[in-house]
């Protein structure tokens, strides 16, 4: 990472150090200089990320003369909501997606992954000479590689990838009005830099979104870790886990609400908060029964690691990306059904109503299975050569500081039904695989003694040091949902 505008620092991580840049509202005055020749930013798309990023950038650039406009496809049902948020055809900040793309110096592509794969050539064809192409996901690179294509020559290609859902990007940015630096961490990548200003533009974009700190990656590494993470600990695995645990506790004799509390509530509440504020290892002690935690951890780690590796292989060779593109065609006539139809979700409201009437505990069985799965993803990413900032953000921080708080407010099934289409598809494909692994491989082995070597490797995992380094940069505010 390099910059002629912002201060690049070293964050010490296991085995060395990584470049990072701290954010903060006190840096907003530097954004026009760092954007180097950008006068108009076009945000294509008004999904959760499109809305959040357009609003954050507009607010951060207020008074600079730089214009943020939103481009939507003809007939988009999102136009009215964009108008309600202050974007308008009358002042040129809302318009047809291709017209906005053609008029912009930085074009941020935030339409759905499969739609972007299908229509990127139309967008590329209208770009100004030298306009910067901006992405918040490496999916398009994976698709272009699979079809033997590439980004057009002569255009800087950069990515800013917030490590949280769009609602979190916006909500924490708003909280940053009173707590400087509040926001969602982001990774950045520079894929092409023909004019030498790509790093500064990417950093300006990330800081403008409110990122407390920004770290570097590559587009390929980003889409591998991001897509795998969605299918594993961020969404797919956690959905499969709570379904498996709910059934297990019910068979053991727990009433439905108690089973919901010991599974879903424990993960989205006290387990997530403990990891966020004290780290992964703290969950073991907080569970109150380290022996049971260790048995659960030992039973789940191997099956979870094997599944994460399988997901990774299918993302890396393009299989998972192709499945998303195929699904987009199928969903034109066969819409996705909602996932929250299983019996446990009917008890969500009652479980939420009981919050505060008794101490929220950490079930050691639930904690052991969840931490084992999270650690399995951490270890697989490390084995595949990902940088520590990327590992802990994609496997831990995004979960406990963005997604799980929203799941706690609304429930896991709601989140699965209201995330990006790529994530929804992946959760539906891999969530049941994780559920089966827990039910068929992990839970039947709970009576076996803990594996002391496996527990020792967990307690000595370098991820704890990497998380501690990242925690020093964490804003002093929890997300309000």
C-alpha positions, 0 to 999 in steps of 0.5 A: 500500500502506498499514498502521497496523501494519507499516513501509511502505518504498520500493524504488527501481526503474527510473523511480521507487519501489514500496511494499514491506514487509519480513518476518521472524519478529521481526514475528510478534508483530504479526500478531494486531493486524494481522489486525483482528478475525480469530479463526479462519482457514479454509484451504480445500484441501490441495494444495501451497499449501493445505498450506504456507500452513495449516502456516506460518500455524499455526506463525506464530500459535502461542500467540496464540489464533488458530485455523487450520483446514483445510476439505476437501470430503467424501471428500477423499483429503487428510484423512489427510495433514492429520491427519498434520500435526496438524489434527484434527476433535477440536479443530476444526481439520479439517472439512468445507469449507463448515462451516470457511468458515462458521465463519471470519473469514478464508477462504483459498480454495486449492482448484483454480482450475477447482473454485473457478470451479464452486463459489464460489457455495456458499462465498460463500453460507455466509460470515459477514457481513463475513468476509474472502475470501482468494485466492492467485491472481486466477483467480477474478476473471477467471472472475467477470468473464467471466460478468458476476459479482462478489465478494459485497458487504460482504466484504473481498477480499484476495490474498496470492500467494507467488512460488513453489510450495507446497513452496518456501513451506513449505521456506524458511519452515522454513529461516527458523527459523535464518535470519530472513527466509528465505521466498518473496516474495509480492505482495498485492492489496486488491480490496475494503476495506469495513472499512478493514483489508484492507491490514493483514490481507493484510500479516499473512497474507503475513508469516505465510507467511514472505515476506521482502518483500511488494509490491503488485499488483492481482488482475487484474495478478496473474492475468495475470502468473502465468498467462502466466508459468506458460505461458512461462518458469516452466514451458511455455517451459523444458520446450519449450526443453530438449526442443528443445535435447536433440534439437539436441545429439543430432543434433549427435552428443552422447551422450544424457547429455551432451545432457541435461547441456548442456540441462536440467542447464545451465539448472536448475543453473549458469544458474539459480544465476548469475542468482539470485546475480549477475543476468541479464547475468552469464550472458553472461560466464559462458558463456565464449563471448559471441559464440555467446551473442549469436547464440543470444540474437538468434535466440531473442528475437523468436520467444519475445517473439511467443509470450509476447505471444500467451499474454498476449492469450489470458489477458487475453481469457479464452480461457486461463481458459476452456480450464482450466475446459473441461479440468476437465470433460473430465478427470473421465473422461479423466485427464491423461497424464504428460509425461515419456515422451520419451526424454530423461527416461530419462537423468535419473538417470544425468545426476544421478549424474555431478554433481560428477565434472566442472565444471558448465558453462554452454553458451552456446547454451543460455544464450542461448536461455534468457536471451532467453526470460526477457528476452522475458517481462520486456519483454512484461510491462513493455510491458503496464504491470506494476510492476517488482516483479511483473515480476522476481518472476514472470519471474526470481526465482520461476524461479531461487529456487523452480522451477528448484532443484526441477527440478534436484533432480527434473527438469523433466518431474517438475515439470510433472507435479506442479504445479497443474492450471492450470499443468499444463494450460498447460504442455501447451498452450504447451510444444510451441508454444515447442518448435516456435518454437525448433526451427523459428525460433531454432535454424536461425538460429544461424549468422546474425550477432548483432543488435548492437542487440538485444544492446545493449538486453539489456545496458542493460535496466532489469530489471537494476537492478530485479533488483539492488534486489530482490536486496538483500532476498533472504534469505541462504539458498538453498532446500534441496530 
